[in-house]
Amino acid sequence: MIDANLPLTVNEAVDTLLADLPLLERTHLAYLSEAELDVINRIVGLQIVKDFMLWSGNDSLLRDCLDAIDDESDDALDPTMVIVRATWQKLQDSHVLRLVK
């Protein structure tokens, strides 16, 4: 049986991760380049799989991740990288300082 608190979509997974991530870590993640996300995925990917039951029953989240891979047309993506990249993209809007003219 799936835990009712598990995220069922990529957006819900992103919100769950961000809720648990301290401000300093969110800021550090926001300032990484997109190329550096692979390292982050290697560090946290297995924890995402475990915490979100990605390969062990959370079919809704897995399906949403796989749909995102199809939309991206990027064979190098895996489900955890979809979540890591989506988290990083959301932080680009809220945690990166921009020059105001």
Long-range contacts (C-beta under 8 A, 24 or more apart in sequence): 2-53, 2-57, 2-58, 3-53, 6-52, 6-53, 6-58, 6-61, 7-52, 7-58, 7-61, 8-58, 8-60, 8-61, 8-64, 9-60, 9-61, 9-64, 10-61, 10-64, 10-65, 10-68, 10-82, 10-83, 10-86, 11-86, 12-61, 13-48, 13-52, 13-61, 13-83, 13-86, 14-83, 14-86, 14-87, 14-90, 16-52, 17-48, 17-83, 17-87, 18-87, 18-90, 18-91, 26-91, 26-95, 27-91, 27-95, 29-87, 29-88, 29-91, 29-95, 30-88, 30-91, 30-92, 30-94, 30-95, 30-96, 31-95, 31-96, 32-88, 34-85, 34-88, 37-81, 37-84, 37-85, 37-88, 38-81, 40-84, 40-88, 41-78, 41-80, 41-81, 41-84, 44-80, 44-84, 45-78, 45-80, 45-81, 45-84, 46-80, 48-80, 48-83, 48-84, 49-80, 52-83, 54-79, 54-80
